[in-house]
Every structure is written in C-alpha cells, then in structure tokens.
Amino acid sequence: MQAIADSVKNGILKGLAEVVLVISNNPDAFALERAAKENIKTVCIERKKFHDEKSFNSEILKELRKAKADIICLAGYMRIVGKEIIDAYPQKVLNIHPALLPKFGGKGMYGHHVHESVVAAKEKKSGATVHFVDENYDTGSIVIQREVPVFETDTPADVAKRVLEVEHKIYPEAVCKVITRPDQI
C-alpha cells in the first residue's frame, strides 16, 4: 500500500492515479495507520459483523463505489475476493504475490510460507507477480513478474527481503500498465 501511495506522490503514478480509499477487514492492519498518515480515507469492514459473504461483499462494493474507485489493489488481503466484487471490477482487481506464479501459489502460500518453500525446493530464482484476481487463489492472468536470484546460502528471510524490494517496484508499474496499456495485458 505504501509503495503505491508513494508512487502516486512521487513516482510512476504521479498525475495518473490517486489512492481514494484503503479498506481492511482487520482493524489492527498497519495499512490503516499508514493510510491515515497519508490523509487517505480508510474503512474497516470486519467479516464477523456480517451474516454472510454476500452482505460482506456488498458493503465493500458500497464503499468502493462511494469512493469512485476504478482499480482495486490488494496488499495483504488474506481472503478470497467475492464474485460480486470481481464482476463489478472486471480486469481491475489486482493482487501481488511473493513468488513467480504459477509456482508457489494457492491456498496457504503467502508470506514466509512461500519463501520457506522456495528455499526448501532449492530454487535458483524467485520473485514477485502482480496478477488479476479471479475466484481462486493466485490463478488470474499475470500483469507483470520480476525475478530475483536465490543463492544456496539464502535463508527464507534473505529471499523475502529481495522479493519485497521487487514487489515495491512492480506493483506501481502494474497499476500504470492497467491504466495506460490495458490492451497489452
């Protein structure tokens, strides 16, 4: 979230995009604090306060529409995005994943789990992927990927650090691509 906000202020997205809203389902999410410091509107919509997924997703959609959001960027959102949201924002819901999809994707493959799996598999490279969100974990069309080397002596933390640097660069690049060259994705 911070990399995108920074890119809107000073980088590739300056004059091209604006962060209009940060939504979290976790009231303790650090992204809410960061967004508030950037004077970005925040909303916390906790799933447990809704009787079903449809009403939960309807509330998210209501807030997105009220903010006039054009693109949704997931950053640390640990739930499957509802079909209602995907249908309302076709090819406009993006996610970033800390691996070179389709490898090391799917349910349970997030954060340190990914990097531990990469090291255990003795991969020579890893990286990050920005992809469109569909109704499954990490299976949507790829917008952009970038590789990083994995060395024999690397720990999962070493790989994570290298991948995070790449994530901060490619997420704004992917948003730019969706805005300026959607026909090339």
N, C-alpha and C positions, 0 to 999 in steps of 0.2 A: 504494500500500500504506500509506504513511504517513498519507494523508488518511483512510483507513478506520480505521486504528488510533487516530488522534486523535479521530475521531468516536465511536468506541466508548468512549473515556475521558471525553470532554467534550461531545459533540455529539448529533446526531440519533439515533445508535445506542446511546447510553448506556442501560444497563439492558435493551436489546433484543437486542444481539448481542455476540459475543465472537470475536476472531480466535484460532483454535485452532491454526493451522499456516500456515507460509509454505513453499511448495515452489518450488524453482528448478531448472532444468536447466543453469544456468550457475553454477559455483562462485564466480565473481567478481561475481555480481549484488549490487549495493548493497542490494537489498531484504533479503538475508540478514543483512547487518550491522545494518540498521535494525531488523529484527525481533528480533534478539538483544538490542539495546539496550532493546527494549520487553518483554523476557522472553517473547517468543512463540517457540514451538518452530519450528525450521527443519529442512528436509531438502533436500539437493541430490541430484537424481536425473538423472544425465547420460545422455542418449540413447546416446552412443557405448559405454556399458557394457552395452548390451542387444543381442541379436542380431536383434531385430525390433521393430516398433512395438507389437505386441500385448503382448509381455513388458514393454516400457517402460511402456505404459499400465496394465498390471496392477499394476506396482509403485506407480505414482501412486495408483491406486484403493486399494491396500492401505494406504497411508499416510493417505489421506483417511478411510477407514473407521476406522482405528485412532484417529484424532483426533476421530472423530464429527462430521465436517464436514457441515453441512446445505446450504451455498451455497458455490460456488466463484467467486472474483473474480479474473479475470485482470488483471494490471497489468504490462505489459511482457513478457508471454509471447509469444514470436515463432514459435510453431509452431501448426499445426492441432491442435486438441484431438481426441483419439481418440474414435471412435464408442462404445467401451466406456465411456468417462467420461461422454459426453453421455447415453447410455442409462441410466446409473446415477443421473444427476442431471438428470432432465428439467425444463426451465424453471428450472434452478437454477445454471447456469453463465453468468456474466456477463462481458462484456468492455467496455472503454472504448476509444473510437476518437476521434482528434482531428479530426473533421470531422462535417458534417451528413449522415450516411448517408441515402440510398444514394450520394450524391455522394462522390467521392474515397475510395472504399473498394476493397477487393480486394487481391489479391496484390501485394506491393511497395509498397503505400500505407500507410506508417507514418511516424511522426515527421516529420522535416524534409521528406521526400518529399511528404507531404500538404500542408504549409504552402507549399512551393515551387509545387506545382500550383495551389493556391488563388490565390496571388498572380499566377501566370502566366495564369490564366484570367480575371483581373480581376473576381473575385467581389466582391460588395458585403457578403457576410456569410460567416462560417464558424461553427464552434462545436464542440461535443463531443456524442457519442452514447454512451449505455450501451445495450447490446443483449444479448439472449440469444445464446448461441453455438450454432451448428449445425455441420454438417460442411464448410462453406465459409467463406471469409474474409468477414467483415462483412455477412452476409446474414440473420442471425437477427432475430427480432421486436424492435422498438425498445421499450425500457422508458422512457427519458427522453432528451430532447435539449434543449440550450440554445444559443442563438445569441450570437455576438459580432460587432461590426461589423468590416469590413475597409475600410481607407481607401486611397485611391490612392497615398499616400506610404509605405504599410506595406512592410516587408521581411518575408520569411518568419519571421524571429526575432520581429518585433513581433506577428505573428499567433499564433505559438507561445506567447508569453507570455500573451496574452489568453485563448487556449484553455485553457492549463494551469490558470489561475485557476478557470475554469468546471469543468474536469474534477475538481478537488479538491472542489468543492461538490456536483456532481451524482452522483458515484459513491456516496457515502454515502446520498444521497437515493434513489437507485435501489435500493440494498440494503434500505433501510427500506420502500420500496414493495413489493418482492418478499416481505418478511416480513409486512407488515401488510395489504396490499391486493392479493394475487396475482390475485384475480378481476377486478381493474380494469386488468390489463395485457393 
